[in-house]
């Protein structure tokens, strides 16, 4: 099986042999000997990824005769019997394999038909459960919950290769998915109100939360793997898809903290990355639904709710990149709170959170600089605070891993102070130009905090940094030299300097 999967070109050019191989793989899938079913399914996946085109076209069986239909249709018709013999984890692989074949279909309408046919028997079973008169009892049954979990995991495997072709199927059952999500949310909420948050550790509650998580993962996978152009051309999706998912925001706000799903933040992150103009007016609604509820979780300390913390900054980064206007339309107190959160993030000692916070701040600065009116308003409120906080983490010896990002942001802040088009005062105490004030502020602040570097040396380093605002490498080098002079940072920044030198050598000597 392994050897066959290594020769896709031969298989593509010899349809009869490829078809024989597939039928042989189906025989191996029925084997009970350990490892055989797994290898057969994995080989089937490999072939579908490399030879998928062969399954969605009518193959020639004689010199003047074509098969009645592409082979994919026969595979879909027989799928119920085929997956019945597979263990749950291999069912996922099997559905993923057929989905990769469907991906090669060039006609979008046919691709949609294939996806709808692929999920039909699964959807029929779901509808049978959800339309039952005693569905509330059924939903509490452990076997039914396991079916829901497996169902949504299968759909995730299908949507990843097929993308937009999954839209019709998703919209058709979206109310049912949301019904399930809200049912389990309310069930958990009621149990927590009656018996306390200890119930979050119960097996039955974990199972119910698993259903919720898999539903959100399906939504995330749909947006993440979709075609941005196709989504934005279909204005009906705002009503049929985006708004129903936005209805989950109320549940997120009202749920107890322990059952707020961090995956919801990623769902909206991917939504905002793919939907642009059609949902611009919904961005304030989305921000309102996620912002306050999440801030309350992550602003208490640096460590609680790490998944919410990371996903929130991922969400913010997408907002900044794709919907900055929506952020600036936030109420002023909320916007200030967002800046506070970004500062908390890049002050965190966990490297990935530091990097996320710095990334979000850098994106904001870049976008703000593209609009002088916005820039003047923004920097009059936040410039000096951002400068102070960036200097703090640069010189505290606890955040050296983020040095390059920190240097990049500091250089941007220096550029702003040197930009004559930024006419607003950067401080209420300011006298003179922005450049004069910030230069003197830097000298006074740094020399006051680190008198072991003379005032003349401090002035020289700052002057050289301002002279290198068009050369990121030289700016970073000068900043590093200054930090090395602060003695206690010698070891960390010598190491960073060596890294920079090695990277420069690699760039100048390409392989």
MIFI-228146 format. One line per 3 residues: number of its first residue (from 1); their letters; for each residue y negated, z negated, x negated of C-alpha. Coordinates in Angstrom, 3 decimals, padded with zeros to 6 digits. Each point is the difference from the previous one (the first is absolute). Layout:
BEGIN
NUM	a	Y,Z,X ~ ... .
# end
This chain:
BEGIN
1	xxx	000.000,000.000,000.000 ~ -002.411,-000.868,-002.806 ~ 000.640,003.261,-001.857 .
4	xxx	-000.531,002.103,003.118 ~ -003.387,-001.605,000.561 ~ -001.147,001.000,-003.482 .
7	xxx	000.096,003.758,000.672 ~ -002.421,000.624,002.885 ~ -000.845,003.545,-001.087 .
10	xxx	003.654,001.032,000.207 ~ 000.327,-001.671,003.400 ~ -003.128,001.729,001.332 .
13	xxx	001.363,003.380,-001.043 ~ 003.488,-000.543,001.437 ~ -000.310,-001.068,003.616 .
16	xxx	003.694,000.051,000.870 ~ 000.775,-002.256,-002.935 ~ -002.909,-002.316,000.911 .
19	xxx	001.256,-000.257,003.575 ~ 003.481,-000.839,-001.283 ~ -001.468,-002.709,-002.237 .
22	xxx	-001.847,-001.544,002.969 ~ 003.159,-000.100,002.104 ~ 001.855,-001.594,-002.901 .
25	xxx	-002.724,-002.624,-000.298 ~ 000.455,-000.811,003.683 ~ 003.685,-000.625,-000.692 .
28	xxx	-000.898,-002.343,-002.859 ~ -002.380,-001.873,002.303 ~ 003.036,-000.999,002.057 .
31	xxx	001.733,-001.535,-003.016 ~ 000.318,-003.774,000.000 ~ 000.524,-000.245,-003.774 .
34	xxx	-002.928,-001.986,-001.497 ~ -002.825,002.165,-001.310 ~ 001.222,003.322,001.390 .
37	xxx	-002.150,-000.077,003.146 ~ -003.043,-000.970,-002.046 ~ 000.486,002.831,-002.499 .
40	xxx	000.602,002.531,002.776 ~ -003.219,-000.987,001.793 ~ -002.044,-000.003,-003.206 .
43	xxx	001.345,003.430,-000.965 ~ -000.837,001.267,003.491 ~ -003.561,-001.274,-000.483 .
46	xxx	-000.311,001.665,-003.408 ~ 001.186,003.328,001.395 ~ -002.352,-000.239,002.990 .
49	xxx	-002.965,-000.610,-002.296 ~ 000.824,002.859,-002.354 ~ 001.603,002.515,002.364 .
52	xxx	-001.622,-000.899,003.320 ~ -001.365,003.496,000.603 ~ 003.539,001.349,000.356 .
55	xxx	000.609,-002.200,003.050 ~ -003.016,001.137,002.051 ~ 000.470,003.774,-000.244 .
58	xxx	002.681,002.196,001.536 ~ 002.473,000.793,-002.736 ~ 001.713,003.332,-000.514 .
61	xxx	003.725,-000.177,000.719 ~ 000.747,003.708,-000.358 ~ -001.933,002.891,-001.458 .
64	xxx	-001.565,000.810,003.361 ~ 000.360,-003.262,001.912 ~ -001.871,-003.314,000.061 .
67	xxx	001.161,-003.354,001.257 ~ -001.020,-000.768,003.585 ~ -002.372,-002.798,-001.064 .
70	xxx	-001.016,-002.001,-003.073 ~ 002.636,-002.546,-000.977 ~ -002.418,-002.908,000.503 .
73	xxx	000.395,000.335,003.779 ~ 003.752,-000.525,-000.223 ~ -000.495,-003.021,-002.248 .
76	xxx	-002.405,-001.538,002.511 ~ 002.324,000.636,002.956 ~ 002.823,-001.795,-001.813 .
79	xxx	-002.096,-002.851,-001.349 ~ 001.158,-002.640,002.469 ~ 003.646,000.375,-001.054 .
82	xxx	-000.877,000.316,-003.670 ~ -002.107,-003.159,-000.297 ~ 002.454,-002.027,002.085 .
85	xxx	002.286,-000.238,-003.037 ~ -002.748,-001.081,-002.405 ~ -001.159,-003.460,-000.971 .
88	xxx	-003.581,-000.791,001.009 ~ -001.537,000.585,-003.433 ~ 001.668,003.412,-000.280 .
91	xxx	-001.168,001.000,003.459 ~ -003.514,-000.236,-001.416 ~ 000.965,002.352,-002.827 .
94	xxx	001.597,002.457,002.423 ~ -003.072,000.202,002.234 ~ -002.220,000.324,-003.048 .
97	xxx	002.150,002.902,-001.206 ~ -000.353,001.947,003.248 ~ -003.729,-000.726,-000.018 .
100	xxx	-000.351,001.524,-003.457 ~ 001.688,003.129,001.309 ~ -002.430,000.119,002.933 .
103	xxx	-002.885,-000.280,-002.452 ~ 000.847,003.497,-001.284 ~ -000.543,001.576,003.432 .
106	xxx	-003.286,001.927,-000.225 ~ -000.619,000.471,003.732 ~ -001.673,-003.199,001.218 .
109	xxx	001.158,000.440,003.608 ~ 003.623,000.382,-001.063 ~ -000.371,-002.952,-002.343 .
112	xxx	-001.241,-002.126,002.909 ~ 002.989,001.105,002.100 ~ 002.365,-000.956,-002.818 .
115	xxx	-001.552,-003.453,-000.365 ~ 000.127,-000.601,003.759 ~ 003.662,001.027,000.079 .
118	xxx	000.794,-002.197,-002.987 ~ -001.362,-003.159,001.634 ~ 001.050,000.727,003.596 .
121	xxx	003.190,-002.048,000.131 ~ -001.740,-002.916,-001.745 ~ -002.906,000.148,002.433 .
124	xxx	002.369,000.158,002.955 ~ 001.621,-003.238,-001.105 ~ -003.374,-001.660,-000.540 .
127	xxx	-001.182,001.029,003.473 ~ 003.216,-001.347,001.472 ~ -000.857,-003.446,-001.384 .
130	xxx	-003.734,000.002,000.716 ~ 000.268,001.324,003.568 ~ 002.629,-002.543,001.019 .
133	xxx	-000.931,-002.386,002.822 ~ 001.001,-002.973,-002.148 ~ -001.670,001.293,-003.167 .
136	xxx	-001.493,-003.418,-000.818 ~ 003.494,-001.439,-000.394 ~ 001.217,003.084,-001.854 .
139	xxx	-002.860,-000.197,-002.505 ~ 001.128,-003.516,-000.929 ~ 003.553,001.153,-000.724 .
142	xxx	000.668,000.056,-003.747 ~ 001.998,003.259,000.118 ~ -002.789,001.733,001.895 .
145	xxx	-002.538,-001.265,-002.521 ~ 002.157,001.370,-002.816 ~ 000.106,003.361,001.782 .
148	xxx	-003.812,-000.004,000.185 ~ -000.270,-000.794,-003.714 ~ 002.443,002.762,-000.934 .
151	xxx	-001.655,002.424,002.433 ~ -003.438,-000.389,-001.578 ~ 001.422,000.163,-003.514 .
154	xxx	001.665,003.312,000.862 ~ -003.264,001.355,001.398 ~ -001.752,-000.987,-003.228 .
157	xxx	002.507,002.106,-001.925 ~ -000.592,002.913,002.372 ~ -003.792,-000.091,-000.042 .
160	xxx	-000.377,-000.094,-003.778 ~ 001.183,003.593,-000.581 ~ -001.069,001.462,003.365 .
163	xxx	-003.526,-001.434,000.340 ~ -002.062,001.679,002.710 ~ 003.096,001.437,001.713 .
166	xxx	000.857,-003.568,001.031 ~ -003.246,-000.342,001.991 ~ 001.317,001.090,003.387 .
169	xxx	002.971,-002.345,-000.182 ~ -002.206,-002.909,-001.093 ~ -002.578,000.484,002.758 .
172	xxx	002.705,000.272,002.645 ~ 001.339,-003.482,-000.730 ~ -003.083,-001.682,-001.432 .
175	xxx	-000.569,-002.134,003.151 ~ 003.600,-001.199,-000.248 ~ -000.389,-000.895,-003.672 .
178	xxx	-003.170,-001.948,000.727 ~ 001.736,-001.691,002.940 ~ 002.727,-001.210,-002.358 .
181	xxx	-002.525,-001.122,-002.590 ~ -002.053,-002.013,002.478 ~ 003.086,-001.465,001.694 .
184	xxx	001.267,-001.517,-003.242 ~ -003.484,-001.112,-000.997 ~ -000.447,-001.861,003.290 .
187	xxx	003.492,-001.473,-000.270 ~ -000.721,-001.395,-003.468 ~ -003.426,-001.224,001.081 .
190	xxx	001.444,-001.902,002.959 ~ 002.711,-001.605,-002.126 ~ -002.565,-001.046,-002.612 .
193	xxx	-002.285,-001.506,002.630 ~ 002.888,-002.015,001.388 ~ 001.823,-001.095,-003.148 .
196	xxx	-002.391,000.556,-002.892 ~ -000.018,002.401,-002.932 ~ 003.366,-001.341,-001.142 .
199	xxx	001.470,002.727,002.228 ~ -001.174,002.646,-002.525 ~ 002.966,-000.975,-002.153 .
202	xxx	002.563,000.453,002.760 ~ 002.423,002.886,-000.287 ~ -000.730,001.233,003.529 .
205	xxx	-003.749,000.096,-000.636 ~ 000.466,001.759,-003.336 ~ 002.037,002.638,001.826 .
208	xxx	-002.759,000.510,002.551 ~ -002.611,000.283,-002.730 ~ 002.207,002.551,-001.743 .
211	xxx	-000.240,002.263,003.054 ~ -003.795,-000.291,-000.080 ~ -000.123,000.788,-003.715 .
214	xxx	002.210,003.072,000.323 ~ -002.200,001.364,002.808 ~ -003.069,-000.343,-002.218 .
217	xxx	001.847,001.538,-002.943 ~ 000.746,003.010,002.201 ~ -003.691,000.379,000.852 .
220	xxx	-000.920,-000.386,-003.674 ~ 002.605,002.560,-001.067 ~ -001.263,002.464,002.616 .
223	xxx	-003.597,-000.140,-001.221 ~ 000.908,-000.224,-003.678 ~ 002.206,003.101,000.072 .
226	xxx	-002.120,002.137,002.287 ~ -002.211,003.020,-000.528 ~ -003.657,-000.993,000.138 .
229	xxx	-001.195,003.428,001.114 ~ 002.464,000.254,002.891 ~ -000.838,-003.499,001.212 .
232	xxx	-003.743,000.608,-000.019 ~ 000.349,003.313,001.820 ~ 001.792,-001.687,002.902 .
235	xxx	-002.759,-001.940,001.758 ~ 002.397,-001.106,002.753 ~ 001.696,-002.339,-002.463 .
238	xxx	-002.952,-002.368,000.184 ~ 000.897,-000.794,003.609 ~ 003.765,000.399,-000.112 .
241	xxx	000.711,-001.616,-003.372 ~ -002.872,-001.808,-001.694 ~ -001.321,-001.995,002.961 .
244	xxx	003.446,-001.316,001.068 ~ 000.594,-001.261,-003.538 ~ -003.485,-001.546,-000.007 .
247	xxx	001.143,-002.032,003.009 ~ 002.085,-002.070,-002.428 ~ -003.184,-001.348,-001.579 .
250	xxx	-000.478,-002.507,002.804 ~ 003.484,-001.402,-000.619 ~ -000.816,-000.352,-003.716 .
253	xxx	-003.166,-001.942,000.788 ~ 001.613,-002.341,002.524 ~ 003.319,-000.681,-001.739 .
256	xxx	000.568,-003.168,-001.958 ~ -000.677,000.560,-003.693 ~ 003.680,-000.229,-000.914 .
259	xxx	000.935,003.070,002.051 ~ -002.912,002.286,-000.845 ~ 001.810,002.967,-001.530 .
262	xxx	-001.446,001.162,-003.351 ~ 001.572,003.421,000.623 ~ -002.608,000.600,002.726 .
265	xxx	-002.665,000.142,-002.714 ~ 001.938,002.768,-001.742 ~ 000.473,001.860,003.281 .
268	xxx	-003.760,000.210,000.433 ~ -000.519,000.722,-003.691 ~ 002.136,003.145,000.276 .
271	xxx	-001.545,000.896,003.363 ~ -003.506,-000.086,-001.481 ~ 001.114,002.093,-002.965 .
274	xxx	001.320,002.794,002.212 ~ -002.305,-000.052,003.049 ~ -003.608,000.705,-000.936 .
277	xxx	-002.699,001.254,002.408 ~ 002.053,-000.293,003.230 ~ 000.201,-003.790,-000.264 .
280	xxx	-003.305,-000.782,-001.717 ~ -001.250,-001.818,003.100 ~ 003.125,-002.200,000.004 .
283	xxx	-000.517,-001.341,-003.522 ~ -002.243,-002.914,001.137 ~ 002.658,-000.929,002.591 .
286	xxx	002.725,000.043,-002.657 ~ -002.110,-002.005,-002.431 ~ -000.814,-002.580,002.650 .
289	xxx	003.656,-000.298,000.968 ~ 001.232,-000.575,-003.542 ~ -002.897,-001.502,-001.876 .
292	xxx	-000.664,-003.462,001.407 ~ 003.661,-000.814,000.627 ~ 001.004,000.957,-003.546 .
295	xxx	-002.998,-001.562,-001.729 ~ 000.892,-003.322,001.587 ~ 003.440,000.214,-001.607 .
298	xxx	-001.010,000.960,-003.519 ~ -003.332,-001.784,-000.491 ~ 001.423,-003.533,-000.009 .
301	xxx	001.276,000.235,-003.585 ~ 001.207,002.507,-002.587 ~ 003.712,-000.180,000.791 .
304	xxx	000.777,-000.195,003.732 ~ 001.356,003.069,001.812 ~ 000.389,002.258,-003.082 .
307	xxx	001.290,002.997,002.012 ~ -002.971,-000.128,002.364 ~ -002.301,-000.352,-002.994 .
310	xxx	001.298,003.080,-001.806 ~ 000.298,002.134,003.133 ~ -003.505,-000.975,001.123 .
313	xxx	-001.532,001.297,-003.222 ~ 002.131,003.140,000.210 ~ -001.427,000.460,003.498 .
316	xxx	-003.552,-000.601,-001.241 ~ 000.452,002.519,-002.796 ~ 000.969,002.653,002.553 .
319	xxx	-002.997,-000.937,002.162 ~ -002.311,000.427,-002.970 ~ 001.521,003.323,-001.044 .
322	xxx	000.195,001.642,003.410 ~ -002.231,-001.891,002.452 ~ -002.780,-001.646,-001.976 .
325	xxx	-002.514,000.475,002.817 ~ 002.181,-002.175,002.216 ~ -000.227,-002.816,-002.552 .
328	xxx	-003.771,000.215,-000.200 ~ -000.214,-000.123,003.776 ~ 001.659,-003.416,-000.017 .
331	xxx	-002.137,-003.018,000.947 ~ -001.818,-001.290,-003.079 ~ 001.861,-003.321,-000.058 .
334	xxx	003.364,001.792,000.087 ~ -001.050,002.385,-002.754 ~ -001.068,-002.927,-002.169 .
337	xxx	003.350,-001.648,000.668 ~ 001.734,003.199,-001.107 ~ -001.931,-000.046,-003.293 .
340	xxx	000.991,-003.664,-000.390 ~ 003.653,000.978,000.442 ~ -000.244,002.771,-002.576 .
343	xxx	-001.475,-002.483,-002.465 ~ 002.774,-002.491,000.763 ~ 002.503,002.777,-000.661 .
346	xxx	-001.241,001.040,-003.429 ~ -000.352,-003.657,-000.997 ~ 003.664,-000.565,000.853 .
349	xxx	002.359,-000.574,-002.917 ~ 002.756,002.196,001.484 ~ -000.478,003.381,-001.764 .
352	xxx	000.732,002.276,002.973 ~ -002.505,-001.877,002.180 ~ -002.588,000.146,-002.777 .
355	xxx	000.505,003.728,-000.279 ~ -000.206,000.530,003.754 ~ -003.251,-001.967,000.220 .
358	xxx	-001.517,001.914,-002.906 ~ 001.162,003.317,001.447 ~ -001.556,-000.721,003.390 .
361	xxx	-003.270,-001.097,-001.593 ~ -000.117,003.092,-002.213 ~ 000.603,002.285,002.997 .
364	xxx	-002.797,-001.751,001.889 ~ -002.420,000.427,-002.905 ~ 000.864,003.688,-000.359 .
367	xxx	-000.436,000.673,003.698 ~ -003.188,-002.064,000.238 ~ -001.516,001.921,-002.913 .
370	xxx	000.424,003.271,001.897 ~ -002.633,-001.074,002.557 ~ -003.292,-001.313,-001.398 .
373	xxx	-001.084,-001.657,003.243 ~ 003.282,-001.902,000.268 ~ -000.070,-000.739,-003.736 .
376	xxx	-003.441,-001.601,000.105 ~ 000.970,-002.167,002.971 ~ 003.331,-001.008,-001.521 .
379	xxx	-001.232,-000.873,-003.484 ~ -002.943,-002.030,001.249 ~ 002.567,-002.309,001.612 .
382	xxx	003.014,000.055,-002.315 ~ -000.838,001.357,-003.459 ~ -000.807,-003.227,-001.796 .
385	xxx	002.935,-001.876,001.478 ~ 002.437,002.749,-000.991 ~ -001.437,000.089,-003.515 .
388	xxx	000.393,-003.778,-000.372 ~ 003.592,000.032,001.235 ~ 001.061,002.930,-002.187 .
391	xxx	-001.507,-001.713,-003.042 ~ 001.812,-003.200,000.964 ~ 003.463,001.568,000.005 .
394	xxx	-000.750,002.018,-003.134 ~ -000.756,-003.169,-001.929 ~ 002.410,-002.586,001.452 .
397	xxx	003.110,001.024,-001.980 ~ 002.148,-000.044,003.187 ~ -000.399,003.609,001.143 .
400	xxx	000.420,001.994,-003.221 ~ 002.644,002.260,001.583 ~ -002.699,001.573,002.174 .
403	xxx	-002.371,000.702,-002.879 ~ -000.193,003.771,000.416 ~ -000.760,-000.206,003.717 .
406	xxx	-002.523,-002.774,-000.627 ~ -001.679,002.068,-002.701 ~ -000.164,003.001,002.312 .
409	xxx	-001.728,-002.027,002.712 ~ -002.381,-001.661,-002.461 ~ -001.003,003.422,-001.317 .
412	xxx	-000.662,001.128,003.583 ~ -002.199,-003.064,000.550 ~ -001.892,000.773,-003.227 .
415	xxx	-000.485,003.588,001.182 ~ -001.445,-001.262,003.269 ~ -002.503,-002.179,-001.849 .
418	xxx	-001.030,003.049,-002.058 ~ -000.267,002.367,002.962 ~ -003.673,000.576,000.941 .
421	xxx	001.092,001.175,003.456 ~ 001.151,-003.530,000.824 ~ -003.449,-001.273,000.869 .
424	xxx	000.904,-003.236,001.757 ~ -000.349,-003.256,-001.894 ~ 003.358,-001.378,-001.113 .
427	xxx	-001.208,-003.600,000.228 ~ -002.639,-001.887,001.963 ~ -001.201,-001.481,-003.294 .
430	xxx	-000.343,003.394,-001.657 ~ -003.119,001.001,-001.923 ~ -000.166,003.463,-001.508 .
433	xxx	002.502,002.844,000.294 ~ 003.690,-000.445,000.780 ~ 000.903,000.962,-003.557 .
436	xxx	-002.408,-002.507,-001.540 ~ 001.034,-002.801,002.312 ~ 003.779,000.516,-000.344 .
439	xxx	-000.217,000.405,-003.788 ~ -001.857,-003.291,-000.302 ~ 002.286,-001.663,002.542 .
442	xxx	003.076,001.011,-002.015 ~ -001.452,-001.245,-003.266 ~ -001.104,-003.321,001.479 .
445	xxx	003.245,-000.608,001.921 ~ 002.428,000.968,-002.747 ~ -001.854,-001.712,-002.820 .
448	xxx	-000.401,-003.110,002.138 ~ 003.740,-000.084,000.730 ~ 001.191,001.019,-003.488 .
451	xxx	-002.460,-001.161,-002.652 ~ 002.630,000.525,-002.710 ~ -001.113,003.652,000.107 .
454	xxx	-003.610,000.142,-001.131 ~ -002.707,001.251,002.308 ~ -000.631,002.959,-002.309 .
457	xxx	003.696,000.970,000.071 ~ 000.085,-000.340,003.786 ~ -003.081,002.229,000.326 .
460	xxx	001.562,002.574,-002.318 ~ 003.286,000.148,001.936 ~ -001.799,000.360,003.337 .
463	xxx	-002.303,002.676,-001.392 ~ 002.971,001.975,-001.331 ~ 001.804,-000.246,003.323 .
466	xxx	-003.033,001.421,001.781 ~ -000.083,002.808,-002.578 ~ 003.617,000.944,000.785 .
469	xxx	-000.159,000.301,003.781 ~ 001.239,003.598,-000.188 ~ 002.959,-000.849,-002.221 .
472	xxx	002.530,-002.343,001.603 ~ 002.026,-000.388,-003.198 ~ -002.987,-000.981,-002.149 .
475	xxx	-001.298,-002.333,002.710 ~ 003.370,-001.717,000.249 ~ 000.203,-000.227,-003.800 .
478	xxx	-003.414,-001.644,-000.224 ~ 000.885,-002.429,002.785 ~ 003.254,-000.838,-001.763 .
481	xxx	-001.852,-000.597,-003.276 ~ -002.311,-002.428,001.744 ~ 002.863,-001.893,001.619 .
484	xxx	001.817,-000.209,-003.327 ~ -003.076,-001.676,-001.417 ~ 000.493,-002.745,002.551 .
487	xxx	002.806,-001.236,-002.328 ~ 002.219,-001.534,002.687 ~ 000.644,003.556,001.306 .
490	xxx	000.976,001.413,-003.398 ~ 003.738,000.277,000.629 ~ -000.141,001.595,003.463 .
493	xxx	-002.642,002.565,-000.845 ~ 001.406,000.894,-003.431 ~ 003.127,000.952,001.933 .
496	xxx	-002.056,002.059,002.469 ~ -001.808,001.690,-002.874 ~ 003.319,000.988,-001.567 .
499	xxx	001.151,001.428,003.348 ~ -003.168,002.102,000.245 ~ 000.448,001.277,-003.555 .
502	xxx	003.635,000.954,000.675 ~ -000.981,001.860,003.185 ~ -002.753,001.874,-001.878 .
505	xxx	002.516,001.056,-002.655 ~ 002.413,001.232,002.687 ~ -002.757,002.004,001.709 .
508	xxx	-001.096,001.616,-003.277 ~ 003.600,000.856,-000.936 ~ 001.591,001.480,003.142 .
511	x	003.712,000.712,-000.207 .
# end
